[in-house]
């Protein structure tokens, strides 16, 4: 009872002598500051809501139009449509005050008309996607319609400085393809995978589906596309992610690595403190909508809605389906170290703690002699368990008491930080170290990552960092943007870019609080003793059996995954551009050749593309295994094929791949449409042999490119080592590969290759060697082609080069 009373900020009791009032001044002050902070955030959200609602117009333009309306009225001129006088007749009198009111209301009507005209004009313009299909080959000319479109869009999109969500109301809806077009694209995509008999059978199934049940299913999708903001995203989140019952570890979560070519400090506490500070600054940019939306070619906005759930988010297990819970605010993080969980306050005395103050808290945790209570060390294995079993355990043992309080503390934290006891190492001469680095981030030991959390920041004992992210709340591009921003800011945080960070306190103090000193510790001196991290309390004895079972499953899951991180330094996008090919298409063709040599056959291949040109867009599938790519791969394996013919086939394959990628980005993909048709069929209890077969096809080669350069702060010419090694994910099929790659520079590519050790047909090291060989063979092919067909030398005639 003594502990309970000490936790109460205010209490009173009635005695025979009167009222007895007790209160804790410090606690009441904390409550007051928390309320003030919440109201400030509400006001900021309201202000940003108004700004976004009228974008691309300026809010300040209202006062200009009001001044013009007043000037016209008192000069004896009529406002457009005689609005001022029409409004004035409905007001109580014709006094000066009411005349000013009428002028303001007339200006407001005109201003809103202008705002919505600009907004919907921009929305109509953004529906146009012809710009994406314009040829980018040397000497090609942009069509006149696209040139005019670019001019108008550039004016509207740069009319006003946008906030993070300013373009949301102007983004078009994802278009719904026709069943006929999807059937045509699908049949073309599977032609290289099927023999003649199976292809004719699939043609029959597709034709029967298109002429019968497909029409009915499409009709319901048309209704959904009209009614909902995006006809795919909500079903994709629910049925692909939340209803999945497999463990999140390896099967769903992905990871990201540090900038491995630089090591800013070896002090674990200092790096952890700076990373926390930088992530909180990024959270602040999102909350205040000061983060600039990503613009394709500097003028075409991408959807930003996924940023909303970057922090303060957790996936909550359910018996049949999980749910995503996002908390509006959180003033603490949860730290995991040596099997113990700590609540660490990050906001104190009216401001976010500075890095030097955060380091004090981290050092307190590292120096603590605490030992985990029984079951606590392996507790996180529950989040790496079957989702239904974890939900049942959660409902039984974590729905009340200290377990409920501590679990809610983790789930509502800004994020989780794991202070590992092992170093994250990298050495080009010892590639196994980088492989180990990736495995520690992908799954750890199965119980030192909280896989339900939006992301867990992992800090090695040598100061290197990485993260493990849950996939439901966003796609990898969002986490990649956050991580890229962190790495750049961590490098340039020695004062020069401090004001850019967004926090007033840091802008004032500049060099004194950012970066690391000569000893590797954070700069600056704490202004006060920061709040001491507190242990989370648990009573886990009743559920020890469940924790042990989950630990066994998690350990087995981790042991069955192999990972290879290939650092390809022979060449990069510089040479690919000399070949006049898209770097992404170039690498995808190399993967097709490598897989064919590895498996001896072609396989259904998945490449993730984004649909964020549309509101609430997420991803679409590109199918790199095409008729053209298979023809080129066969030619590469045929010694009798001439080099020139191989080059021509590769160019055709890359062009076809590029077209497929463009179609996917423009809402003309195959797989999301088929997926939604399948969902409708299940709702209507309509059986479709075609959809059943299509949706059961395994993706034995699942690939994804990690984007970079999403923040304008990144300057690889100035800081060539300031780039993450990318990240990766587990294999989608038990007998397949998961391949993530990042084109990190003119002469650098990282490949993250995963596979199951339980499959005798896959081997990450063998596949890595095949990728290297494929890239080398393509390079040799083009070098020979350039040698056989040299470019004519430029000559100068009358002062002009020809």
N, C-alpha and C positions, 0 to 999 in steps of 0.2 A: 504493500500500500504506500510505503514511503516513496518509491519510485514513481508511482502513479500520481501522487500529489505534487511531486516536484516538476512533473511535466505539464501541469495545468498553469496557463498564463493568468487566469483570473478566476477567483472563487469568492463566495461569501457564505456566511453562516449566521443564523439568528440565535443569539444566546439570551440569557436572562438579563444581561447588561446592555443589550442592543444588537446592532449589526457588527459582524466581524468580517472585514474585507481584506483579502490577500491578493496581491498581484505581483507578477514578475515583470519589471520594467523592460528588461532586455527582450523577453519573449514578446511582449506587446509591441515593442519597436520593430521586431522582425515581422510580426503580423501586419503592422502598418505599412512597412516598406514593401511587403509582398503585394498588398492591395494596391498601392500606388503604382507598382510595376505592372500589375495586371491592367489597370485603367489606362496607363500610357500605351500599352499594346493595343487595347481596344480602340483608342483614339487613332492610333497609327493605322490600324486595319480599316477604320471608317474613312479616313482621309485617302488611303490608297484605293479603297473601293470606289470613291467618287472619281478619283483621277483615272482609274482604269475604265470606268463606265463611260467617260466622254472621250477617251483616247481615239484617234490621234489629235483631237483638239486640245488646246490649253485651257485650263480652268481660268487663268488670268484673262483670257480673251472675253469672258463674260463682262468684266468691268469695262472693257473697251467698247463693246457693243452697247452697254448701258449708257456710257457717256455719249455715244453717237445718237442713241435714241433720245436722250435728254436734249442734246443740241438741236436735233431736228424738230422736236416738239416746241421748244421755246423760240426757235427761229421761224416758226409758222409753217414748217413743212410736215407732210404726213409720213409716218413710218410705213414700211411695206404692208399692203393690205389694210392700211388705216388701223393697225392693231391697237395703237395707243388709245385712240378715241373709242374704239369698240370695247376695250376693256374698261375705260373710264366711266362709261354709262352704267356699268354694273357695280360701281363703287359708291359708297355712301354720299360723297359730295365731290365738288370740283375744286377743292382747295389745293394749295401748292403741294402739301404732303401727299394727297391722293394722286395728284398728277405725277409726282415722282414715282409713287408706287406703280402707277399704270405704265410709266415708261420702263421701269425695271421689269415688270411682268412681260411687257411686249418684247424687251431685249432678251429675256429668259427664253421665250418661245422661239424667237429667231435663232438664238444661240444653240438651243437644243436641236433645232432643225438642221443647223449646219453641222453639229457634232455627229448626229446619226447619219446624215448624208455622207460625211467623210468616212464614217466607220463602215457603213454598208457598201460604199464604193470600194474601200480597201478589201472588204470581204469578197466582193464579186471579182475583183482583180486577182485575189489569191487563189481563186478556183482554177484559174488558167495554169496549166502545167506544161504548155508547149515549150517553155524556156529550157526545161530539163532535157528535151530531146534534140535540142540544137547541137549541131556538130561542133566539136571542139578541136577538130584537126587543124593543123597549120594551113593557113590560106583560106579557110572556110569563112563564110560571112553569115552574120546573124540576120534572120528574117525581119522584115519591116514590122509585122505585128508584135514580135518579141521586143524589138527596140522601143516601140511606142509604149508597150506594157512596162518595160524596165523604167522608162523615164517617169511615168506616173506613179508607179509603186515606190520608186526611190524618193519622190517628193513626199508622198503620204507617210511612208515609214520613217522618214527622218524629220518630219514636221515638228515633232516634239520628242524629247528624250523619254524613252519608254521605261516603265518599271518592269519587274519580272513577269507580271501577269497582264500587262497592258494590251497585248495582242490577242488574249484569249477570246474576247468577243468578236474578233475580226477573222478568226481562223475558220475555214469552211469545214463542213462535216465530211467524214470519210465516205466516198462514193461506193455504192453497191454495184458490183459488176453483174452482168447478165449471166444466167446459167449457161447459155450457149458459149459465151466467151471463156468462161472458166473451164468448161469441158474441153474446149479446143486447146487451151494452154496446158491443161493437165495431161491430155493424151500426148501432146508433143513432148512433155517433160519426162514421161515414162517410156518413150519409145526406145532409148538406148538400154533400158533395163529389162525389157521383155523380148522373148523370142516371138516369131510371127504368130504362132498359135495363141499364146497368152495375150499378145497385143490385140488380136482380133476379138478374143473373148472380152477384154477390157473395153474395147470399142463398143461392143454390144451392150455391156452393162451401162456405160456412160450414155449411150443413145436412149436406152430404155429409161434411165433415170431422168434425162432431160425432157422426154416427152410425156412422162407420167407424174411420179411423185415430186419431182424437182420443181414443177410449176407451183404446186401447193405450198411447198416449203419456202420457195422464193417469195411468195405473196406475203407470208408472215414476216419475212426479213425486210421486205419493202416497208411494211408498217413500222417495224422497229427502227429502221433507218430514218424514217420521218419523225418518229416520236422521241427517240433518244439522241443524245449528243454524239455518241459513237456506237455503231451497231455491234462492234466487236469487243471493246475493252472490258466491259463489266462481266461478260460471259467468259472472256479469256482469264481474267483474274480469278473468277470463282471456280471454273471447271478445270483449268490447267494447274492453278496453284492451290487455292484454298481447299478444294475437295480432294487433292492428292493425299494419300495416306502413307506414302513412303517417307522415310526420315529425310529431314531437310539437309542434313550433313551429306556432302558429296552429291546427292541427287538434285538439289535445288540451289543451295547457296553457292556463291562464287567468291573469289578473292582478288585482291589487288596488292601489288608489291611496292617497295620503296624505290627511289631513284638509286639504283645499285652502284652506279659509277661515282657516287660521292657519299661521303660519310661526315656529316656536320659535327657530330659529337659521339663519343663513346659512353657518355653518362646517361644511363637509362632514365633516371628521374628527370633530367633536364630535357631530354627529347620528348618524353611523355608529356611534360608540362607544356612545352611549346606546341606540340600537336593538339593538345586539348584546347589551348588558347586560340589556335588558328581555326579549329573546327567550330568553336563558339562564335568566332567572328563571321565565319561562313553562315552559321545559323542566323546570326543577326542580319546579314545581308538578305537572306531569304525572308525573314519575318518582316523586315522593313521594305521588302521588295526593291532593294537597291542593287541586287544582282542583275546585271544586264542580260536580257534574254538572248539566246544564241540565234544569230542571224546567218542564214546561208547567203554567201556572196555579199554579206554586209547589208542586206535589205529584205530578205525573205525570212520571216520569223518561224521558229519551231515552237511547238506546244510546250508549256512550262509546268503543267499541272502536277507532274510527278514530283517536283521539288517540295510540294507541300508536306510530304510525309518523310522527308529525309531524316529528321530528328524526332525524338519523343514518340517513337512508334514501335509496336511489337505485334507479332503474329500470335494470336491466342488459339491454342488447340481446341478442337471440338470433336465430338464423337463421330460425326459424319462430315462436317465441314468446319474449317477454321475460320477465323475472322481477323481482320486487321483493325487494330485500335490505335488511333493517333491522339495524343494528349496535346492540348493547346500550348502548354508551357511546362518546363521542368528546370529547376534551379540546382540540379545535382546530376552527377554521373555515378555509375556503379563500377567499382574497381575489383577485379579478381586477381588474387595473388596467393600462391601456395595453397590453393583450395579454399581460401577464405574470401568472403564477400564484404565489401566496404561501401558505405554511402559517403560520397565525397561532395561537399557543398562547393559550388562554383560561382555563386553569386552572393556577395556579402557586403553589407554597409553601402547599399545603393549602387553597386557596380560589379562587373565581372572581375574575378580575381586575375591579377597579372601573372605572367609565367613564373616569376620568381616566387610568388606566393603559392602557386599551384605546385611548384617543385618541393616546397616545404611539406605539403600534404602528401605528395608521392613518397618522399623520403620517410615520413612517419610510417607509411604502410610497409615500405621495404625493410625498415628496421624493426618492425613489430615482431614480437616473439609468439604471436598468436598461432594456435594450431586449430585446424578445422574440427568441428564437432563431428560426431559419428554420422557418416553419410554425406557431409557437406562437400568434401573434396570431389566426389563423383556426381554431385547433384545435376550439373549441366548436361550429363549424359541423357537425362530425360528429354531434353530438347533435340537430341540426336536419335530419338527412338521413334517407333511407329506412332503416327499422329493420334490415332484412336486410343492406343494404350496410354499415351501421355495425357490425353484429355481425361480419361477415366481416372488416372492417378491424381491429376490436378483437382478434379471435382471431389475426390474422396479425401485427400490429405492436405490440400492447399486452399480450401474454401473458407477457412476460418482460423482464428488464432494467429500466432506469430508467423506461421508459414504463409498465411494469406497476406499479412502485412509486408513481409520481406519479399515475397514474389511480386506483389504489386509495385514495390519499390524498384525492382529490377525492370519491370515492364514499362513503367512510366518514366524511367531515367532518360536523359538526353541521348545517351548511348552507353555502351559497356566498354571498359578498358581492361585488357588483360596484360599484366606484367609477367612475362614469361621468365623462366629461370635459365633458359638456354639462349645462346646467341643466334642471330639470323646472319649467316655468313655468305660471302660471295667471293669467288676467285675463278678467273677465266681458265686457269690451269687445272682447276678441280671442279668440273661441272656438277658433280654430285652434291656439292654444297648448295648450289642454287636450287637443285631439285628438292633438297631437304627443306630449304626456305619455303618453297611453294607448298609442300605438303603440310608444313606447320600452319600455314595460313588457310589452306583448303579445309583441313579437318582437325589440326592439332593432335591431341591424344584422345579426342572424342569427348572430353569433359572439361576442357579449359577454354571453350568458346560457348557463348550463349547464343545458339543458332536461331532462336526465335526473335532476337532483337534486330532492329533495323540494320545495325552493323556493330561489329566488335572490333575495336582498334587493338592490334597486337603489337606489343613493344618487346623486342628481344633484349637480352641482358647487355648487349653491346650497343644499344641505342638505335638499331635499325627498326623500321616499323612496316606494317602492312595492315590489311583489314580483311574481315570475313563479313559478307553482306547477305542478308535475307533477300530473296528475289521478288517477292510478291509486290512490295511497295513501289518498286521502280525497276527499270531496265538498267543494264550495266553503264550506259552512257551517263546517267545522272550521278552514280557513285564515282565514275571516272572523272567527271567534271569537278566534283568535290575534292577528290584526291589530287588531281592535277593542280588545283588552286592551292591546296595545302603545300605541296612540294615546292611550287614556285615561291610562295610567300615565306616558307621556311628558309629558302636560300637567300632571298633578298630582304630578310627581316632585320638586317643590321642597321636600320634607321632610314635608309633612302626611301623605302616604300611604306614606312609605318603609317602615314596618314591615309594611304590607300586602303588600309585594313578595315577601316570603317568605325573604329571605336574612338570616341573623343579623347578618352584618357591616354590612349596610345599615341594619338596625334600630338598631344601636348608634350609628352615625355620623350617621344622619338627614340633616339639611340639608347636611352637609359634602361629601357625595358624589353627591347626586342633582340632576338638572336642569342648568341652564346659568347661567353668571354673566353679568355685564353686557356682556362682550365676545363672548358667544355660545359660549364654550368650556365644557367640562364642569367642574363644581365639584370641589373637592378637590385634594389634592396626592398624587402617587404615593408609596407607601411604599418602593418599590424600583424599580429599572430593570426593566421587564417584558421577557420574552424577545423578542428581535428576530425579526420574521417572516423566514422562509427561503424562497428561491426553489425552486420545483419544477423538477427537471431533466428534459429531454426529448431524445430522439434521433429527430427526425421526418423526416429526409431520405428514408428508405425509403418513407414514405407521403405525400409531398408531393402526388402526383397525386390521391390520394383526398381529401385535405384541400381541394385546389383545386376538385375536382368538387363536394364537399359545399358549399363556399362559394358556388359558382355557383347551386346548387339553393336554398340558404337565401336568398340575395339575391333570387332570382326569386320565391320564396314570399312574402317580406316585401313585395315591390313589388306583388304581386297582391291585397293586402288593404287595404281602406279602412276607416277607423274614424271615427266621429263620437260625441262625448260631449255629450249635450244636457243643459243645466242648466235645468230647468223651475221657474221661481220664481213663476208666476202663482197657483198654489194647490197644495195637497198633500192629505194625508189628512184635514186638518181639515174641508175642504168635503165630501169624500167621506163622512165620517161624518154630516154634516148630511143627506146624501141617504139615510142609513140603508142604505148598501151596503158590502160588504167592499172595502177599498182595493185588494186584489189583484185581485178580480173586476172592479172598476171599470177598472183599468189594462189588464187583459187584453181587456176589451171595446173599450177605446180602440185597442188594438193591432189588433184584428180590423177595426175601421172604417178605421184608417189603412192596413192592408195591402190591404183591398179597393179603396180609392181608389188605392193605389199600383200594384197589379198587375191590377186589374179582375176579380179572381176570388177565391174562397175557396181556402185551401190548408190542408193538414194542418199543425197547429200543435202544438208541443211545449212544455210547461211542466214544469219539474222540481219534483216534490214529494218530501218525505222520508218514509221508512218507519222512522224511528229509534224509533218506539214499540215496535218489535220488536227482538229480539236480532240484532245484526249487520246491521240494516237499513241500506240506503243510499238509493236513490231509486226513485220510480215516476213514470210519465208521466201528466200531466193533459192532456186534449185540449180546449183552449178553444174550438175551432171546433165549435159544436153547432147543433142545429136551432134552438134559441132565439136564439143569438147571430147566426146568419145572418138570421133573420127580423127582428131589430132593425136590423142593418146595412142590409138592403134598405129598411126603413122610413125610415132616416135619409137614404137616397138618393132616396126618393120624396117629392116636394114636397107631394103630396096627403094624406100621412099626418098626422093631428093630433098635436099635441105631447103630449097626455095618453096617446095610444096608444103613442107612442114611449117615454114614461117607463115605461109598463106592460110593454112588451116588454123594455126594458133590465132592469127589476127581475126579470122571469122569467129572462132570460139570466144575470144574476148569481147568482140562486138555483140555477140548473142548474150553473153553474160551481162554486159553492161545494159543491154535493153531489158533483160529480166530484172535487173536491180532497179532501173528507172520505173518499170511497171509496178514493182512492189512498193516503191516510195510514193507512187501516184495513186495508190488504192486499186491497182489492177492485178494484184497478186492472185495466187491460187488457194493457198492453204487456209487462210483465215476465213475466206468465203465458204469453203468446204466444211470447216470446223463449225461455223454458225449454222449451216444447213443441217449438220449432224445433230447439233443441240436441239434445233426445232423438231427434228424427227423423233428425238427421244421424248420431248414434251408431248408430242401428238401421238406417241406410241406407234409410229409408222416405221416399219422395217424396210431398210434399203440395203440390198446386197452390195451395191456400188459403194455407198458411204462406209459400210462396215469394213470392206476390204481396204479402202483408201486410208481410213483413220487407224488401221492396225498395222500399216507398213512401218517397219523400223527404220530409224535414221541412224545408220551405222557410221556415218561420218557427219558429225555435228560441228559446225565451225562458226566463228564470230570474230570480227575485227574490233579491237579496242580503239575507240576514237581518242585522239589527243589534239591539242591546239584549241581547246574549247574556251580557254581564258586568254584574253588579249595580252595578259602580263607575260605569257611565255615567249621567250626570245631564245631559240636554240642556237642562233649565231653568237649571241652574247654569253649564253650559259649552255654549251652543248651537252653537258652531263645532267642537266636539269630535266630529266624525263624518266618517268616510271618504266619499269620493265614490263608493264601491263599486268594482266591477271589471267585467271583461267577458271575452269569449272570441270566437274566430273563427266565421264562419258554418259551419253543419253541411252545407248543400248549396251547390254552386257557383253556383246560381241563386237563392239565398235570403238571408235575413238572420239574424244572431245578435243578439238583444236581451237585455241584462241591465239590470235597473233596481233602484234602492234608494229606498224611500220614506223620505227623510232627515229629515222633520219635518212640521210642520203645513202648511208652505207651500213645500216643496222636494222635488223628485224628480230623480234623475239617471238618464238613459238612456244605455247604452253600445251603440251600433249598429254592427255590422260587416257587410261584404259584400265580394264579390270584384269587383275592378276589371275583370276579364276578361268579366263578364256585362253585356250591354247593357241587360238588363231591371231591374237593381237599381242604386240610387243612395242612399247613406247620407244625403246632405243632403236629397234629396227626401223620403225616408222620415221623416227627422227633422221636416221641415215638416208632413208629413201627421199625425204624432203630435201635434204642437202644435195643429193645426187640429181634430183629433178631440177632444182634451181641451177645447178652447175650445167646440166645438159641444155637448158633453155638459153643460158648465157652463151655457151659455146655455139649454139645454133645461130643466135643473132650476131655474134661476132663474126662468124663465117659469112653470114648474109651481108653484113656491112662491108666485109672485105671484098666479097664478090660484086657488090653493087655500091661502090663509093659514091658519096654525094659530089656533084660537080662543084668545083671551086668557084667561089664568088669572084666576079670580075667587076672592075670599076670603069664605067663608061660615062663621060661627061659629068663626072662628079657623083654619079649614082651607082650603087652596087646592084648587080644583076646576078 
